[in-house]
Each structure stands twice: as C-alpha cells, then as structure tokens.
Amino acid sequence: MNVRIIVIAGPTASGKSALALGLAEALGGTIINADSMQIYRDLALVTARPGPAELARAPHRLYGVLDGAELCSAARWAALARAAITDSAAAGSLPILCGGTGLYLRTLLHGIAAVPEIPDDFRRRARQRHAELGAAAFRAELSRLDPVGAARLEPGDTQRLIRAYEVVSATGAPLGEWQRRQPIEPGGLAPVIFTLLPPREALYASIDARFAGMVEAGALDEVRALIARRLDQNLPVMKAVGVPELSAYLAGNLALDAAIGAAQRASRRYAKRQFTWFRHQMPEASVITEKYSVDLPSRVCQIICKGA
C-alpha cells in the first residue's frame, strides 16, 4: 500500500514552515525536513530552522540531526526521509515533507541513479586534491578523467567538481554514465504536493527582513562557533547562505552592513534559482502564488481533505 504524504516545497522564506506547521496541527502530522542545510545541527539560526516554540506544536524529524563535518547526499537524505515517513505513518501521524531542496525531493519521489557508495578515503582524497591544486587546475585534472563532466562544470562549482572526481576515481566510470543508467524506482509513496511561489517582490522583502532578524538573534555567534571548528571549507555547511558573508565580517574583511547586504543578495539569488526549478521541475504540484497568510493552512487543509 502506498503511504500518503504531503509535500510543501518552494523557495526560501516563502512560508513553507508556517504552512507545514498549520497542516500538522490540523491533520495530526509529523513535519519532515527536506532542506539540505537545516539537516545540520551547527546552523539553527542561519538556516531558519524551526525553534522551540514550533517544535512544541508538532513533531519534527530530520532537523539538526547531522554534524557539520558530515556530507549529506540526496540519496542519503532520501533514505533518512523514507525511514521517518515509515515511522510517522506507523504511529498514525501524517508525514509532511517541508523544504526547498528540489534535488532531495525529486530523489525521494522519482528515484535516483544507482551510483555506488563512494569509500571515505576516495572522498578525502578528492577534497585534498582540490585543496592542493586549486579550482582551475583541479578542473583540468578532472577533464582528463571525465572530459564530458568537467566541461559541464565551472571551476567555482567546487562541490560538483569534487563529486565528479571522487565518482570517476572510485568506480572507473564518469558520474554522467551512472546517471544515464536506469534509476532506482522509489515506489510506496502517494504524494500530494504544494509549491509556494509567491510574488517575487514580497518574497525578496521577506528574505531581507528574515536575514536581518537572524543577525539580531545571534547568527554571528553561530557562525563564529562554526569557524572555530576549522572544518573543511568545501563542506556544504561552510557554504550555507550567510556563512561566507558573516565569516568575512568576522575576519575583518567586510563591514557588518556590507556582510548583511551580501548575504541578503546571495539569498535572493538562491531563491530565484529555486523559483525557476520548482516552476519547471515539479509540474505535478499544486502551485500557490499568493503571499503566505494565516488562513492559508486552513484552505490548503480543505483541498487535502477533499482529495482524500
């Protein structure tokens, strides 16, 4: 039997968490994180993770469950999410996926190419090689192993370059070849999907206000603590929107106002990419184009209940 799940997707600051929380309270649900940065425990404020008040109102899963020193791939998240979905359904709680990482959601709902698990030593070697060579020379070396994959990536696309390098080094086959093979079919899920795509100006205003609020709430201390860990700069947690910009301020390279402005711009650019992705890559979703309002959860709940 397929497990019924609700998916709330969309760009950052679009109101996903508020909608998911309202639905969880109305329908007796468990909110399961589908954001690639909110999964890390190091960044509660910078990633706008649900706080104590929200956590007290409904069960939440996969928020802050991984250490910043770890890598979380789409396949790993999908396995964690499927386990959380199974547990929630078994407990009689409606699984509600909430997040803006489109690749994670697509992997869960539609499957992913069966790339073998890459041993840790190959992962470490790829990161070390990138650090030794620098971006341009590393891409040139990758082009000798995987010319097609390297040609598709810019030198600054560090995470994908390293991923391509570690896959071809460990398996002997380029990542693109693995991706062209028959994907693993996920199965077992019956999703009802809603995508929040509010007016751009309203969304960008929410992004700016939210990041300023993060700084007031202590985001600088959070980033300072992360820097003190001296983690590999190529780890996803070190590239979360806001971390490089606030790090530059803490290093004395930017004024605070300039750092906040840079982080707000980076967040708006990220939201724009998410907006485009969800508009074109999730056609099965019901699209909500209005700005979030307090009565939205009740209206979405009525839609869900009518379709049950």
C-alpha positions as MATLAB code, in Angstrom:
seq = 'MNVRIIVIAGPTASGKSALALGLAEALGGTIINADSMQIYRDLALVTARPGPAELARAPHRLYGVLDGAELCSAARWAALARAAITDSAAAGSLPILCGGTGLYLRTLLHGIAAVPEIPDDFRRRARQRHAELGAAAFRAELSRLDPVGAARLEPGDTQRLIRAYEVVSATGAPLGEWQRRQPIEPGGLAPVIFTLLPPREALYASIDARFAGMVEAGALDEVRALIARRLDQNLPVMKAVGVPELSAYLAGNLALDAAIGAAQRASRRYAKRQFTWFRHQMPEASVITEKYSVDLPSRVCQIICKGA';
ca = [
       0.000    0.000    0.000;
       1.294    3.467   -0.870;
       1.922    5.768    2.090;
       0.121    9.089    1.748;
       2.428   12.068    2.254;
       2.082   15.840    1.910;
       4.939   17.789    0.321;
       5.333   21.537    0.934;
       8.019   22.916   -1.381;
       9.216   26.263   -2.682;
      11.938   28.892   -2.362;
      13.444   30.115    0.884;
      11.285   32.446    3.025;
       8.120   31.604    1.064;
       6.202   30.430    4.144;
       6.756   26.664    3.824;
       7.449   26.035    7.509;
       4.419   28.018    8.660;
       2.152   26.177    6.234;
       3.572   22.784    7.204;
       3.092   23.582   10.886;
      -0.506   24.648   10.354;
      -1.239   21.465    8.425;
       0.492   19.295   11.027;
      -1.678   20.759   13.770;
      -4.879   20.445   11.747;
      -4.271   16.968   10.348;
      -2.204   15.335   13.073;
       1.040   15.287   11.120;
       4.793   14.986   11.529;
       6.955   17.552    9.721;
       9.968   16.009    7.977;
      12.785   18.301    6.873;
      13.608   18.464    3.151;
      16.186   21.259    3.327;
      19.827   20.371    2.725;
      21.131   22.915    5.262;
      18.555   22.559    8.041;
      19.701   18.970    8.483;
      22.936   20.236   10.108;
      22.874   20.963   13.833;
      25.509   23.713   13.635;
      23.252   26.282   11.953;
      19.912   26.702   13.671;
      19.589   30.456   13.096;
      21.346   30.898    9.748;
      19.210   28.191    8.132;
      15.961   29.366    9.800;
      15.390   26.011   11.462;
      12.152   25.693   13.480;
      12.684   26.967   17.014;
      11.486   25.618   20.389;
       8.026   27.163   20.015;
       7.442   25.443   16.662;
       8.927   22.152   17.835;
       6.491   22.143   20.759;
       3.470   22.450   18.471;
       4.068   19.390   16.265;
       6.568   16.528   15.857;
       9.576   17.400   13.670;
      12.071   14.987   12.106;
      15.487   15.368   10.397;
      16.169   18.868   11.713;
      19.697   19.323   13.082;
      20.439   15.598   13.031;
      23.838   15.655   11.276;
      27.117   17.173   12.346;
      28.557   19.881   10.124;
      31.607   17.709    9.416;
      29.407   15.214    7.548;
      28.304   15.143    3.929;
      24.644   14.576    3.163;
      23.866   13.473   -0.381;
      20.409   13.361   -1.913;
      20.463    9.573   -1.693;
      21.390    9.630    1.988;
      18.676   12.160    2.779;
      16.089   10.147    0.832;
      16.920    7.058    2.898;
      16.581    9.047    6.127;
      13.341   10.615    4.915;
      11.853    7.275    3.919;
      12.603    5.898    7.394;
      10.986    8.960    9.000;
       7.951    8.601    6.729;
       7.586    4.938    7.645;
       7.884    5.670   11.370;
       5.387    8.535   11.210;
       2.821    6.554    9.238;
       3.185    3.584   11.584;
       2.444    5.908   14.509;
      -0.701    7.176   12.779;
       0.822   10.578   12.001;
       0.588   12.108    8.513;
       4.103   12.637    7.040;
       4.518   16.239    5.846;
       7.720   16.874    3.884;
       8.813   20.513    4.070;
      11.783   22.091    2.324;
      13.266   23.827   -0.662;
      15.949   21.389   -1.838;
      14.462   20.252   -5.114;
      17.027   17.522   -5.774;
      16.240   15.905   -2.429;
      12.520   15.853   -3.139;
      12.973   14.610   -6.706;
      15.220   11.811   -5.445;
      12.631   10.717   -2.889;
       9.673   10.917   -5.263;
      11.192    9.785   -8.561;
      14.342    7.854   -7.682;
      17.995    8.406   -8.455;
      20.680    6.745  -10.499;
      22.308    3.867   -8.634;
      25.755    5.401   -8.091;
      27.750    3.089   -5.813;
      28.631    4.320   -2.344;
      31.996    6.083   -2.528;
      34.501    4.998    0.147;
      35.570    7.709    2.599;
      39.220    7.562    1.521;
      38.271    8.480   -2.067;
      36.143   11.355   -0.765;
      39.011   12.634    1.370;
      41.486   12.264   -1.466;
      39.278   14.268   -3.841;
      38.908   17.132   -1.333;
      42.642   17.126   -0.593;
      43.469   17.168   -4.291;
      41.176   20.156   -4.816;
      42.870   21.992   -1.945;
      46.322   21.209   -3.332;
      45.646   22.180   -6.949;
      43.129   24.983   -6.699;
      39.879   25.238   -8.650;
      41.166   25.670  -12.224;
      43.911   23.034  -12.093;
      41.582   20.582  -10.331;
      39.003   21.006  -13.109;
      41.769   20.442  -15.676;
      42.765   17.217  -13.936;
      39.123   16.104  -13.826;
      38.843   16.782  -17.563;
      41.450   14.076  -18.186;
      39.362   11.566  -16.229;
      35.885   12.771  -17.158;
      36.047   15.285  -20.040;
      32.288   15.495  -20.549;
      31.569   16.046  -16.852;
      34.325   18.632  -16.440;
      33.115   20.576  -19.487;
      29.684   20.976  -17.895;
      31.038   22.481  -14.672;
      32.571   25.847  -13.852;
      35.811   25.993  -11.818;
      33.902   27.586   -8.951;
      31.374   24.739   -8.711;
      33.500   23.060   -6.059;
      31.048   20.559   -4.641;
      30.028   19.117   -8.018;
      33.607   19.025   -9.280;
      34.724   17.076   -6.228;
      31.728   14.750   -6.563;
      32.546   14.041  -10.221;
      36.209   13.434   -9.340;
      35.516   11.044   -6.468;
      32.991    9.018   -8.507;
      35.214    8.505  -11.537;
      38.245    7.827   -9.314;
      36.456    5.253   -7.171;
      34.347    3.496   -9.808;
      36.258    3.981  -13.041;
      33.118    5.330  -14.718;
      32.091    9.010  -15.013;
      29.187   10.278  -12.938;
      27.236   11.047  -16.122;
      27.418    7.408  -17.159;
      25.988    6.285  -13.821;
      23.238    8.905  -14.087;
      22.189    7.628  -17.516;
      21.593    4.157  -16.158;
      18.162    3.001  -15.001;
      17.278    4.882  -11.804;
      16.209    3.204   -8.623;
      12.429    3.433   -8.525;
      11.275    4.724   -5.151;
       7.703    3.420   -5.021;
       5.472    3.128   -1.988;
       4.511    6.798   -1.714;
       1.335    8.663   -2.635;
       2.344   12.347   -2.534;
       0.100   15.395   -2.530;
       2.392   18.283   -3.477;
       2.043   22.021   -2.952;
       4.597   24.530   -4.203;
       4.680   28.047   -2.775;
       5.676   30.593   -5.434;
       4.648   33.981   -4.008;
       5.167   37.320   -5.809;
       8.899   37.961   -6.215;
       8.946   41.387   -4.543;
       7.118   40.081   -1.480;
       9.455   37.089   -1.334;
      12.593   39.230   -1.576;
      11.306   41.579    1.137;
      10.735   38.575    3.407;
      14.247   37.313    2.699;
      15.839   40.659    3.587;
      13.821   41.049    6.785;
      14.456   37.490    7.879;
      18.233   37.675    7.493;
      18.401   40.958    9.392;
      16.389   39.245   12.138;
      18.804   36.313   12.164;
      21.722   38.642   12.839;
      19.839   40.349   15.656;
      19.025   36.929   17.133;
      22.673   35.826   17.297;
      23.664   34.467   13.880;
      27.147   35.961   14.269;
      27.806   33.852   17.342;
      26.603   30.775   15.459;
      28.967   31.427   12.553;
      31.819   32.267   14.944;
      31.377   28.873   16.635;
      31.332   27.138   13.266;
      34.546   28.869   12.169;
      36.206   27.781   15.413;
      35.716   24.153   14.390;
      38.138   24.668   11.443;
      36.144   22.397    9.157;
      36.985   21.739    5.513;
      35.860   24.825    3.591;
      34.367   22.610    0.878;
      31.822   21.041    3.215;
      28.211   22.058    2.490;
      27.738   23.595    5.929;
      30.538   26.081    5.255;
      28.793   27.279    2.101;
      25.320   27.801    3.554;
      23.926   31.194    2.558;
      25.092   33.691    5.169;
      28.114   31.741    6.382;
      30.704   33.075    3.880;
      29.381   36.623    4.220;
      29.307   36.716    8.019;
      32.663   34.926    8.088;
      34.101   37.773    6.011;
      32.841   40.258    8.598;
      34.255   38.256   11.488;
      37.617   38.110    9.679;
      37.636   41.898    9.343;
      37.218   41.861    5.567;
      33.729   43.389    5.399;
      31.725   45.885    7.418;
      28.695   44.341    9.105;
      26.197   46.236    6.933;
      28.054   45.118    3.809;
      28.115   41.499    5.007;
      24.380   41.545    5.728;
      23.686   43.095    2.335;
      25.839   40.493    0.589;
      24.069   37.649    2.390;
      20.672   39.085    1.505;
      21.669   39.297   -2.156;
      23.003   35.735   -2.101;
      19.754   34.544   -0.537;
      17.676   36.363   -3.162;
      19.751   34.802   -5.942;
      19.268   31.391   -4.380;
      15.522   31.987   -4.123;
      15.431   32.948   -7.789;
      17.084   29.658   -8.762;
      14.661   27.728   -6.543;
      11.717   29.626   -8.024;
      12.760   28.601  -11.538;
      13.451   24.982  -10.530;
      10.105   24.411   -8.842;
       8.204   26.117  -11.617;
       9.644   23.779  -14.257;
      10.746   20.614  -12.454;
       7.702   19.807  -10.327;
       4.738   20.030  -12.734;
       2.617   17.664  -10.646;
       2.429   20.191   -7.790;
      -0.486   22.471   -6.954;
       1.042   25.953   -7.154;
       0.173   28.631   -4.596;
       1.087   32.050   -5.981;
      -0.135   34.261   -3.152;
       1.891   35.645   -0.277;
       1.613   33.499    2.854;
      -1.283   34.438    5.152;
      -2.560   32.962    8.408;
      -5.641   31.463    6.750;
      -3.629   29.586    4.111;
      -3.191   26.370    6.178;
      -6.955   26.015    6.649;
      -7.612   26.499    2.926;
      -4.908   24.012    1.931;
      -6.261   21.592    4.530;
      -9.677   21.755    2.849;
      -8.067   20.909   -0.508;
      -6.260   17.944    1.029;
      -9.375   16.654    2.780;
     -11.494   16.934   -0.403;
      -8.949   14.844   -2.281;
      -8.675   12.179    0.409;
];
